[in-house]
Amino acid sequence: MNPIDVVQEKISEIDWQLVSEEMNAKGYSLIPRFLNDQYCKERIDEYGNDDICRKTITMERHSFGLGEYKYFKYPLPDLIHTIREAVYPKLVPIANMWMKMLNIKRYYPDEFDELQKLCHQNNQLKSTVLILKYGKGGYNTLHQDLYGDIFFPFQLVFFLNEVDDDYTGGEFVLTQQIPRAQSKAIVLRPRKGGMLIITTNFRPMNGSKGYYRAQMRHGVSEVRSGDRYVLGIIFHDALT
């Protein structure tokens, strides 16, 4: 079975009802061992290949943290494109349920191509899929990946090497805003190959007056040793 067929089968085998429950309860869901070791290694080995990237960002120049990331250019590598297209429709029902719960007049189309058309109509034409590298001392400040008025409320993070073996530190950090209180911090240490689904912006929380938007941000704690590599798949495109 070729790698694309393997990934499509893995996507079909995920318990998406459980993912929905976890997204509603926590704002994130982790699927372990989604990518195999060979594919993780291939992504890391080609990090220096700028022919497949449209832009390189040095984080400290923009006060984003300490590290580097590169945006892929279109057309995306086949497996990344397949994941983006195949996972999107699985998340659409959750996204539209959230919009309804929060009384937001936005409806996401069933297929990824239709979302991309909406982005292009809004002059969001550039790929937002990226690969990130953090060395010793590297970190990423808390942020949200929006890129324009059209954004999908979920994104994917893939962990390409092994915590405690290839690097130490570098925990994935989520924060959730709590009304009239300090923010809640969530610290995750996914293993190599894991696929983490997170909210891009907010998640619905049930309060005394109904559902409200709980803002969430994500970042990376300081890497203490080694190099940490992560692949990020964001569904909406970026403004030119």
C-alpha positions in Angstrom: 0.0 0.0 0.0 1.4 3.4 -0.9 1.8 6.2 1.7 -1.2 8.1 0.5 -3.5 5.1 0.8 -2.1 4.4 4.3 -2.8 7.9 5.4 -6.3 7.8 4.0 -7.0 4.5 5.8 -5.7 6.0 9.0 -8.0 9.0 8.7 -11.0 6.7 8.1 -10.1 4.7 11.2 -10.0 7.7 13.6 -12.9 7.8 16.0 -14.2 11.2 14.9 -17.0 11.1 17.4 -14.4 10.9 20.2 -12.4 13.8 18.5 -15.6 15.9 18.5 -16.1 15.2 22.2 -12.5 16.1 23.1 -12.6 19.3 21.0 -15.8 20.3 22.8 -14.4 19.5 26.2 -10.8 20.7 25.8 -10.2 22.5 22.5 -7.7 19.9 21.3 -7.5 16.2 20.5 -4.4 14.1 20.0 -4.1 11.1 17.6 -0.9 9.2 18.4 1.4 7.6 15.9 -0.4 9.1 12.9 2.8 9.6 10.8 5.3 6.8 10.4 9.0 7.1 11.3 10.1 7.1 7.6 7.8 10.0 6.6 8.9 12.0 9.7 12.5 11.5 8.7 11.9 12.5 5.1 10.3 15.8 6.2 13.2 16.6 8.5 15.8 15.6 5.9 14.3 18.0 3.3 14.1 20.9 5.7 17.0 22.6 3.9 15.3 22.2 0.5 14.2 25.8 -0.2 12.8 24.8 -3.6 9.6 23.5 -2.0 9.2 26.6 0.3 7.8 30.1 -0.5 9.1 31.9 2.5 11.4 31.5 5.6 10.7 33.3 8.8 13.3 33.9 11.5 11.2 34.2 14.7 13.4 36.6 16.7 13.2 39.2 13.9 9.5 39.5 14.5 9.4 38.9 18.3 7.7 35.6 17.7 10.3 33.7 19.7 13.5 32.0 18.8 13.6 29.5 15.9 12.8 29.3 12.3 9.9 28.2 10.1 9.3 27.8 6.4 6.0 28.0 4.5 5.5 25.4 1.7 4.6 26.7 -1.7 1.9 25.4 -3.9 1.6 22.7 -5.1 2.0 21.0 -1.7 3.8 17.6 -1.3 1.3 14.9 -2.2 0.9 13.5 1.3 0.4 16.9 2.9 -2.2 17.8 0.3 -4.0 14.5 1.0 -4.1 15.0 4.7 -5.4 18.6 4.3 -8.2 17.5 1.9 -9.2 14.3 3.8 -9.2 15.6 7.4 -11.0 18.9 6.6 -14.5 17.3 5.9 -14.1 15.3 9.2 -13.8 18.5 11.1 -16.5 20.5 9.3 -19.4 19.2 11.4 -17.6 20.2 14.6 -16.8 23.6 13.2 -20.4 24.3 12.1 -21.7 23.1 15.4 -19.4 25.6 17.2 -20.7 28.4 15.0 -24.3 27.5 15.8 -23.5 27.2 19.6 -21.9 30.7 19.5 -24.6 32.3 17.2 -21.9 33.1 14.6 -23.4 33.6 11.2 -20.8 31.5 9.4 -21.1 28.1 7.7 -18.1 26.1 6.5 -18.5 24.2 3.2 -18.4 20.4 3.2 -15.3 20.1 1.0 -11.9 21.7 1.3 -11.9 23.0 -2.3 -14.9 25.2 -1.4 -13.1 26.6 1.6 -10.1 27.4 -0.6 -12.4 29.2 -3.0 -13.7 31.4 -0.2 -10.1 32.2 0.7 -9.2 33.1 -2.9 -12.2 35.4 -3.2 -10.9 37.2 -0.1 -7.4 37.5 -1.7 -6.0 34.8 0.6 -3.9 33.0 -2.0 -0.8 31.8 -0.3 -0.1 28.5 1.4 0.0 28.5 5.2 1.3 24.9 5.6 4.7 25.2 7.4 7.5 23.3 9.0 9.2 24.6 12.1 12.6 24.0 13.6 13.7 25.0 17.1 17.3 24.5 18.4 18.6 24.8 22.0 17.0 27.8 23.6 14.2 28.0 20.9 10.6 28.8 21.8 7.5 30.2 20.3 5.4 32.9 21.9 1.6 32.4 22.4 -0.3 33.2 19.2 -3.1 32.4 16.9 -2.8 31.5 13.2 -5.5 33.5 11.5 -3.9 35.0 8.3 -7.1 36.8 7.1 -10.8 37.3 7.5 -11.5 33.8 6.3 -10.2 31.2 8.7 -11.1 27.6 9.6 -11.4 27.1 13.4 -9.1 24.1 13.6 -5.5 23.2 12.5 -3.2 20.3 12.7 0.2 19.9 14.3 2.5 16.9 13.6 5.5 16.1 15.8 8.4 14.9 13.6 10.9 13.8 16.2 11.0 12.2 19.6 10.8 14.2 22.9 13.5 13.2 25.4 15.4 11.3 22.7 16.0 14.0 20.0 15.3 17.0 22.1 14.3 18.0 25.7 11.9 20.7 26.7 9.9 22.2 23.8 6.5 21.4 25.3 3.5 22.3 23.3 1.5 25.0 25.3 -2.1 25.9 25.1 -3.7 28.7 27.1 -7.4 29.2 27.5 -8.9 32.6 28.6 -11.2 32.4 31.6 -13.6 35.3 32.2 -12.7 37.4 35.2 -9.8 35.1 36.1 -6.3 34.2 35.0 -5.8 32.1 31.9 -5.6 28.3 32.1 -2.3 26.7 30.8 -2.3 23.3 29.2 1.1 21.6 28.6 1.4 18.7 26.2 4.3 16.4 25.2 3.2 14.5 22.2 5.3 11.6 20.9 6.9 11.4 17.4 4.3 11.0 14.7 1.4 12.3 16.7 -1.2 14.5 15.1 -2.6 17.2 17.4 -5.8 18.9 16.4 -6.2 22.3 18.1 -8.6 25.3 17.9 -7.2 28.1 15.8 -8.9 30.9 17.7 -11.5 30.1 20.3 -13.8 27.3 21.6 -17.4 27.5 23.0 -17.8 27.4 26.7 -21.1 27.1 28.5 -21.6 29.9 31.0 -24.5 31.2 33.1 -25.9 33.1 30.1 -25.3 30.4 27.5 -22.3 29.7 25.3 -19.4 32.2 25.0 -16.1 32.3 23.1 -13.1 31.2 25.2 -10.1 32.5 23.4 -7.2 30.0 23.1 -3.6 30.5 22.0 -0.7 28.2 21.5 3.1 28.3 21.7 6.2 26.2 22.5 8.2 26.3 25.8 12.0 26.6 25.6 13.9 23.7 24.1 16.7 22.7 26.5 18.7 20.5 24.2 18.6 19.1 20.6 16.5 20.1 17.7 12.7 20.0 17.6 10.8 19.7 14.3 7.1 20.2 13.8 4.8 20.2 10.7 1.8 22.5 10.8 -1.2 22.1 8.5 -3.5 25.2 8.5 -6.6 24.9 6.3 -7.1 28.5 5.3 -4.7 30.4 3.0 -2.9 33.6 3.7 -3.3 37.1 2.3 -0.9 38.1 -0.4 
